Amino acid sequence: MSNLQDQTAAPRKRLFIALMGFTCLMLVGLIFLAWWIPSKGLTNIHPDLPRYVGMIMAVLSGTAILGTVLLVLTTALGKDLFFTRFMRLMVIKFLLPVIEFVGKLLGLDRDRIRQSFIAMNNSLVISQKYRLRSDRILVLLPHCIQLFDCEIKVTGDINKCVLCGRCNVMGLVELGRKYGIDISVATGGTLARKVIVEKRPKLVLAVACERDLTSGIKDCYPLPVIGILNERPFGPCFNTLVNVQAIDEALQQILDIPKPV
């Protein structure tokens, strides 16, 4: 498995996998009850109707179980097995709201669930083994990554940074120059979407908090997004930090870098 998955995803995605398995069992139980409770009434309509309905319910249950198993294997092995893009759709659009609801019933912290979802999404994206040119990748940063009292605002152009080293922007500028990657700073979700529409990347590597990354991954689908959580030692949206090394490792896994001869 990749370094990014080992270091940033593996400890967290287990929660989402566990909740996904629990949700799957609940779904199978509900399907069984939906068949069993009205089965006598179905017999009155036609003696074979309960059997036909039971077969349909069994197919639905088997699909739910098979989908869960495939997701677990894909994230565990780091390989694109079957229908990975379709599974991302199911996780992002359908499973996540249900799992957040189940987690709330179990008293789990919502941000922990979101962290685990982001890790799961990263595993699914990385498993597809993208190899893209640098001009097809966009790194998207929140404006709070820059010190609030810095006089040189980099929202419009990160290369305005004077590389003083007081915040993580210097390391990110150097990373952008190293790989020739387009790095943009957005002040909010609306501007982030505008940048994505203008740049038209094939893949986005986004840095943000749990809430913004989760909503961004959902809004951008089917565009693949790798999420890197920021660090907030001074609270949300204020002088935040990011692990530049984690971004570097993620880029190495998706960039089409020529191998030395």
N, C-alpha and C positions, 0 to 999 in steps of 0.2 A: 504494500500500500504506500501511497505517496507520503512525503514528509508533511505536507500541509494537512492531509487527512490524519496522520498520526498525532501531530502536535496540537492542532486546533479543533479537529472534528471528533475524533474517537471518544474522548472523555464525555462529550456532550450529546452526541447523537443517540446514545443508548436510551436516554429518557424518551425521545421521540419514538424510537423503535418499540420500547415497552408500551407506551401509550397506544401506538398503532396496533400492536398485538391485542391489547385489552379491548380497544375499540372494535377490532375485527371479531373478537369473541362475542361482544355485545351485539354486533350486527347479525352474526349467525344465530344467536339466541332469539333476537327479534324476528328473524326470518322464520325460524322454527315455530314460534308462537303464532306468527301470521298464518302459518299453514295449519297448525294443530287446533287452534281455537275454533275456526269455522269449518273444520273438516266434516263434522256431522251434518252441518247444513248443506255442504257441497254434495254429500252422499244423496241427500234428498233430491237434488237437481239431476245428478247422474251418478251411478255407482262407481264409475271409473274416474270421475272428476278429481277426487282427492289425490289419486295416484299421479295424474297429469300435473296438477298444481304442485305436488310434492317434488316431482322431477324438476320443475322450473325452479323451485326454492333450493333444491340441492345444487343446481347449476350456479345460482347466485351465490350460495354459500361457498362452493368450491372456487369460484372466481375471486371472492374476497380473500380466502385463505391463500390461494396461489399468488395473488397480487402482493400480499404481505410478505410471503416467503421470497418472492423475486426481489422485492425492495431490500429486504435484509441481506440477501446474497449479493446484490449489486453493490451495496455500501460496504459490506464486509470484505469482498474480494477486490473492490475497486475496478471492476470490469463491466463493460456495457454488455449485459446478457441479452435480455429480450425487452423490447418495448420501453426502453428507458425514458424516451421523451414523453410517451403516453403516461408512464408512471409519474413523471414530474408534474404533468397536468393534473392527475388525480390527487397527488399530494398537495399541490399548491392551491387548486381551486376547490377541492371537495374535502379532503381529509383534514387539512389544517384547521378550518373552523370547527369541525366536529371534535378534533383532538383538544383544541383550546377549551371547548365547552366541557369535555370529560375531565380535563386537568383542573378546571375551575371547581367542578363537583368534588374532586379529590383533594382540593385545597392546595394545589401546586401553584408556585409563582409563575405568572404569565411570561415574564422575561426569560425564565429558565426554559420554558417550553419553546419560546421563540429562538433562543440560542440553539436548542437542539434541532429545531426545524432548519435553521440556517446551515448547521453542520450537515444535516441530511441532504439538503439541496446542493451544498458544495460537493458532497460525495457523488451525487447523481450527475452533476455537470462534469466533474473531473473524470468520471468513469467513461465518458464519451470520447476521451482522448483527443481533444481539440488540438490542432496545430495551425495557428493563425499567424499571419503577418502582423507586424507591430502596428500598422496603420488600420487594422481591423479590430483593434482592442482599445477600449476606453476605460481609463481609471477615473472613477468619480469620487470626489472627496467632499466632506461637509466643510462649510466655511469656518466652523469652530475649531478646526485643526490648527488654525493660525492664532497666535497670541492676540487677545482682544485689543491690546494697546499698541500693536504694531502699526506704524504710520503708512507702511507700504501694503496696500490691500491687494491680494492675489486672486480675488474672485474672478476677475475678467481674464487674467493671464498669470498662471503660476510662475512663469519665468521672470516675472518682475521681482521675485524674491532675491534679496541681496546676499543670501546664504550666510547669515550671521550665526546660525546654529542654535538659536534660542528655542525653536520649536521643531517639529518633525517635517516641516515644509522643505527644509534644506535637503534632507535625505530623500524625500519624494521627488524633488526636482532632479537630483543626481540620478535617481532611478529612471526617471523619464528620459533623460539624456543618454543613459547607458543603453537603453533598449529602443529608443526612438518612439516611445509610447506617448500617446495623447493623454494628458492629465488635465481634468477640469475640476473646478471648485464650484459647488452649487450652494445657494443660500436657502434652498428648500426643495420640496418635491416637485413643484411646478417648474422651477428652473431646471431641475435635473431631467425631467421628461423632455423639456425643450432642447436641452443639450443632446440628449440621446437621439431625438428626431433629426437634429441638424447634422450630427456626426455620423449617424447610421452605422454604428459598429456591429460586428458579428458577435461580440461578447463584451460584457461589462464586468469590471472588477470594482465593486463599490465598498466604501468605508462609511460606516454609520453606526448608530445605536440599534438595539434589537428591534424597536418599533419601526424605524425608518427602513431598515434592511428588509424586514418581513414584508412591509407594504410595497417596497420597491421591487422585490422579487415577484410578487403577485402582479403588480401593474405591468412589468416588463415582459411577462410570459407571452409568447414562446422564446423571446430573446434570452439566452442563458446568462445568468448573473452569478458570480462568485462573491460571497459576502465576507468581509473582514470586519469584525467588531472593533469599535474604538474603545479606548480606555478613558474613564471620566473621573480622575482623581479630585477634581474641583466641582463636580456636579455636572448635570446634563448641559450640553450646548455651550460650554465655557472652557477654553484652553484644553481641549481634549487631545489625547495622544493616540498613536497607532504604532503597531509593530511593523516597522519598515521591512524587516527581514521576512516576515510572513508574506508581505506583498511581493517581495522579490521571489520567494519560493513558488508562490502561486503563478507568477508570470512565467517562470521557467517551465512550468508544466503545460502551459497553453501556447507559448510562443513557438513559432517555427524557426528555431535557431539552427543555422547550419553547423553540422558537426565538423570539428577541425580535422584536416586531412593528415 
